[in-house]
């Protein structure tokens, strides 16, 4: 364990950030999973912008890489076009 007060504070901050990042990441993964399970075109297209926004926020915060965000969004929009 750290001995300096500044290092102890950094550990506390890192813990808070890690918990926050895990929460946002898991929430977004759940939203993606629910979106993929949707079979109706109208419902899919209504929830797609919200999920894309969540993915963009993860990339902006540095939780996921920007290329991973682009790949996820690409796959989701391809599925939107494929749903009959």
URSUL-V22416 format. One record per residue. N is the residue number from 0. PSI is psi in whole degrees, -180 to 180 (none if undefined). OMEGA is omega in whole degrees, -180 to 180 (* if undefined). Layout:
n/psi/omega
N/PSI/OMEGA
N/PSI/OMEGA
This chain:
n/psi/omega
0/151/-178
1/152/180
2/-26/-179
3/144/-177
4/-36/180
5/-37/179
6/-37/177
7/-41/178
8/-41/179
9/-37/178
10/-43/179
11/-43/180
12/-41/-180
13/-38/178
14/-44/179
15/-43/-180
16/-42/-179
17/-43/178
18/-42/179
19/-45/-180
20/-40/178
21/-40/-180
22/-51/-179
23/-39/179
24/-45/-179
25/-40/179
26/-41/179
27/-41/178
28/-39/177
29/-41/179
30/-40/178
31/-44/179
32/-45/179
33/-38/179
34/-42/180
35/-30/-179
36/-14/-179
37/131/-178
38/-18/-178
39/132/-176
40/-43/-177
41/-45/180
42/-38/179
43/-47/-177
44/-25/178
45/-37/-177
46/-13/-179
47/-46/-180
48/-35/179
49/-42/-179
50/-40/178
51/-39/177
52/-41/178
53/-42/179
54/-43/179
55/-38/179
56/-38/177
57/-42/-180
58/-39/-180
59/-38/-180
60/-11/179
61/15/180
62/-39/173
63/160/180
64/151/-177
65/-31/178
66/-36/176
67/-40/178
68/-43/180
69/-41/179
70/-43/179
71/-47/-179
72/-39/179
73/-45/-179
74/-39/-179
75/-40/180
76/-33/175
77/-41/180
78/-34/178
79/-39/180
80/-28/-176
81/-23/-178
82/131/-178
83/none/*
